[in-house]
Amino acid sequence: MLTSLALVFLVGLSMAAICQKIKLPRIIGMLITGILLGPYALNWLDPSILSISSDLRQMALIIILLKAGLSLNLADLKKVGRPAVMMACVPASFEILAFCLFAPCILGITRVEAAVMGAVLGAVSPAVVIPRMVHLMETQYGTDKSIPQMIMAGASCDDIFVIVLFSTFVSMAQGGSANLTDFLNIPVSIVLGIVIGAIAGCGLSAFFETAYAHKHCVRNSMKVIIVLGMSFLLMSIETWLKGIVSVSGLLAVVSMACAIKIKSVAFVSKRLSEKFGKLWLAAEVILFVMVGAAVDIRYTLHAGLAAILMIALALVIRALGVCICLLHTPLNAKERLFCVIAYLPKATVQAAIGSVPLAMGLPCGQIVLSVAVLAILITAPLGATGIDMTYQTFLVKGSKG
């Protein structure tokens, strides 16, 4: 296993650096590393590490959700208003609907399996989008109309919305059919996840403050371990209550992180976010390389043309959803087109949950993972390059301050 971990980190980081050098997202290099090292190519990874890869991927997903929750600025949503709220759910809903309507014909899967695939593919990638929006805010491009803030706020919440739907659709797929109760469980799952997570976050914040008041200062590194432990517990609650009541463990994790940010001093939440950012440096390598290793490249190539057609069709319908979100806003045609381009990249969420149906033994697992990986390989470079090449032309540079 140690040799395999050495290959995962060293080769994965090397390939990521090469991709970064040629202006491609780093995750592309990590995915290619996994495909090459995995059992369907060179087969250099030990079976012991492959057997626990689903657990490693879930831990990586928890880390990125904690970072997202601690970095999420709710004030941005209020500032931008309706368009940002709509961007958090409408484009993803349109894409999921596209998969539900067309994937059964194009890919030969059931309607429920198509919904699972749509939920996997529906999210925009914060790993690709957010750093670029931060750069636009620093250089003042589009800031007069709050375009980077709107895209960043929408992209941050978009992932959470999609993950909640994904959990519901996977439960349906396990049951083999969809009924009204499953859809009624969606709001229940959302509300309970938010409430349980908020209680946990407020409790942890109160604990840290009480310890500080009694001169028992808890180091930030120790806080990270405690928050991680509570996150694992929240994920377990979802399993414990399964069959009794629906609870979204992933949403509970994000809600807890948001509560900690709101209740804590700004400096503390910022430091925690930085700590989880450093933890993510290692977690993302494991996540993306292990996702690549789970891909049967022969199956992916076999599904290639049909999968590419489905991805392209879904992106067109997604673009329509973005345009609807921007109705009655002061944005001109070029700025709206920029928003469409900025909402193309897929990576983080697709890597995190794309292999879950396969790990759960669902019949659609292999095709969902194959389409997810193809979508990352196509849309991440397309979206990243599109943003970098068009922002100076499509957006107006505002005045500093």
Beta strands, then each sheet from edge to edge (+ up, - down):
end
